[in-house]
Amino acid sequence: MMKVLAMDKVAEEGLKLLKEAGIEVDSRSGLSEDELVKIIPEYDALIVRSETKVTPKIIEAGQNLKIVGRAGVGVDNIDLPTATKNGVIVVNSPEGNTVAAAEHTWAMLLSMARQIPQAHGKLKAGIWDRKSFKGVEVLNKTLGIIGLGKIGRRVASYALGMGMKVIAHDPFVTAEYAKGLGVELKSFEEVIKESDFITFHVPKTKETLGMINAEVIAKMKKGVRLVNVARGGIIDEKALYEALKSGQVAAAALDVFEKEPLPADSPLLTLDNIVVTPHLGASTVEAQVNVAIDVAEQIIEVLKGGAARSAVNIPSMKPELLAPVRSYMGISEKLGSFAAQIVLGAITRVEVEYSGEVAEHNVSPLTTIILKGILTPMLDVKVNFVNAPLVAKERGIEVVESKSKEAKGFASLILLKIKTEKEVREVGGTVFAGVGDRIVIIDGFRVDAVPEGYMLILSNLDKPGMIGKVGTFLGQHNINIAAMDVGRIKIGEKAVMVLNVDNPVSEELLQGLTKIEGIFGATLVKI
């Protein structure tokens, strides 16, 4: 009999489904890592909420572990690389708590605007004080939304219903799509500068970690009000504390924090102009039941040998479909991620052409993986190998797939072309036997670049001394070059330079590179 370990008090409705499917269920909570390591070998599946950290040590000890289910959206508490390495599928419930998170965002916003928690606390203390709590109305105010995914869109609808003007930033949404929601799409800078209220609905990634820092806050309207029910760490708490003290930020409402539980000595707790809740965004009866049932259904399906609908690490597709193209999975996701980071504007069309040996197989799993690579940054829902096509469709992105068995310079080639409202970019990749993944085409230029770590992409004039100038500039700023390749079509004309570097290159340094004579553009990519 299959066995499932359910941690963190998962809703009984989900556990009931497992039992009815003939699966033995053990419910536990509060176990340490060492305690979990001791018992996990006997289980085929593990269900957690946000409290339990599924570490590499736990996953590697799970000799029979086939699937980890996160009863919720975020999978920050699960080590995805280790799970993938060990062939363990990780699933979540990307839509089960959408309504709960959106409603909590709105509750926090109104509570902050009218200082309800502060007035409540004073009245509970026996003090009738009507003078200290003068709030602000939301009617005719501008709400800025960072991340216009499912939760962001629902929050937008609430705001519009309350008579607010709604503007938003989301690099994967077109202006036409946003307009259909009654929302005006703007740049990140514009949203930051023009909003009276700002709410965040993005995942915590390397790109979004600390995105709201002191420099960004200084650009906001004086007296702006901020809401974060997404992920802790998006807002720099030290910078927020200083801004709340100075009045640059009039008030803030936080449900998530850099460190959870929030330490009792956090400076934020000393302020009167902040509303805080202990990560309650998904804490409704309905949401907890929904996510538990969703994850339970997926676990049942996987343990029966079927496919999960919300796998976040491994494409949960039939093995016979994946086996022929498995070696191309890595380069496919890297191509998507690379292309998304070099392109400007909202994406409207994605074209993928497969040629050579890879085209002899069913390549639909690879197209899905490419979409995941493209869409993963800056979304308020986790893009996975199942929902990527739907997410693309929701954002008005047309996806075109074509195949040609004729080899085009390589035994197998995957050529990705992305069109936006501003430009068209092209990147191609392949897998060399015994060597690994390589990016071999960038906008028509032939290159041989290793898609890993930090990659610096330069558009330059092909003339003597360019490599030396770039190397000298980076060396002067302690940026070490690990590898370099150049591509050109004609001598003395436009070329491309690809450098693998050991350190991130700041925006200031990227601007400095473009000031070198013969350098037209500089972009940093992180794979």
C-alpha positions, 0 to 999 in steps of 0.5 A: 500500500502506498503511504503519504506523510501529511505535514502542517495540518493539511485540510481533512478534505484532501486527506479523505480523498487519499484514504478513499483512493486506498492510500495510507495517510499519516498526519504529523506536524512540528517535526525537525529536519532530523526527525523527518529524515528518519521517517521519510524513507517509508513514504511515497509522497509528502504534503506540506504547507509553508511551515515545513522546509523540504531540504536536500537532506530530507529529499535524498533520504526519501528512497521511495519518495515520488512526489512532494505536494505543496498545499498552496502556491509558493514553493520557496520551502522546497529544494527544487534542484535536489528534487529534480536531481532525485526524480521527485515531482514537486506540485503545487496548487497555483489557483486554490488560494487566488481569491483568498490572497486577493481579498486579503490584499484588499482587506489590508489596503482598506485597514491601512487606509482607515487605520482600523487595527490601530483604532481597534487596539485603542478602543479595546484598551478602553480609550475612546479616541476619534481624533487620532485616526483620520484615514484617507479615501481610495476613491479617485486615488491611483493604485499601482499593481506590480504583477498583473497575474491572477491575483493582481487582476482580481485586485484590479477589479476590486479597485475599479469597483471602488472608483480607483484609477488602476495602473500596472507593470507586468513585462509579460502583459500587452497594453491591449490586454491590460486595457481590456481589464480596465488597467493602464499598463506602464513602466515600472518607473512610471508606476512607482512614481505615479501611484498613491497606493502600490501593491505587489503580486510577484514571486520571490526570485533573484530579480525581485528580491529587494526590488523595493529598496531605498533608491526606489522608495525615494522615487515614489510620491511622498505619502505613498502607501504600500501593500505586500501580500506576495512574498517577504523580501520583495521590499527591503524592510530596513529601507521601509522602516526608515521611509515610514519614520520619515513620512516618505511612505505614509503607511504600509500593510505587510502579510509577509516578511524577510524572516518568518516568523517576524522577530519580536524585536523587529523595528517595524513593530515599533511603528504606528503607521504599519499594519501587519498580519502573520502570513494569512494571505491563504488562510481562509477555510475555502482556500485551505480546502481547495489547495488540499483537494487539488494537491491530493488529486495530483498525488493520487494521479501520480502514484497511479502512474499518471501525470500531475497537472501542476508540476513545478520542476519536472514535466509531468508528462507520460514517460514515452513522450519525454524519453526521446527529447529528454536531452534537449530539455535543459537547453530548451528552458535556457533558451526561453530564459535567455530570450526573455532577458534580452528582449524589450517590450511585452511579448506578443508572439513566440515562434519555435523551429526545430530542425534536424534529429530533434524534429523527428520526435514529438517536440511539444514538451520542449515548446512547453519548457521553452514557454516556462523559461520565457514566462517564469520571471515577474509573475504572481503565479508559479509558471510550471510545465503544465500551465505555461501554455495557458499563462501564455494564452492569457497574456495574449501571446501567440505560440507557433511551433514548426519542424524540419527534418533537414539539418541546418548546420547542426545535427539538431537545432532549436531556433526561438524567435520572440516578437514584442511590440518593440522588436524581434529577437532570435536565439538558437541552441543545440546539445553537443555530445560529450560537451553539453548545452550551447547557444549557437545563434543570437540574432543571426550571428553564429556563436558558441556560448555556454548558457550558465551563470552570468552572461554579458551580451554586447552588440558592437562594431567588428573592429580591432581592439574591441575585445581589449577595451571590454576586457580592460573595462571589466577588469578595472571594475573587478569583473572576471571573465570566465569565457568569451565568444564573438560572432560576426557576419561581415568584417567591419560591420555589426557583431555580437560578443558573449562573455561568461562572467563570474560576477553580476554586472550592475546597471551602472557598469552596463551603461558604462560599457555602452559609452565605449566607442563601438559598443551599441548595447549591453545586456546582462543575462542570468541563467 
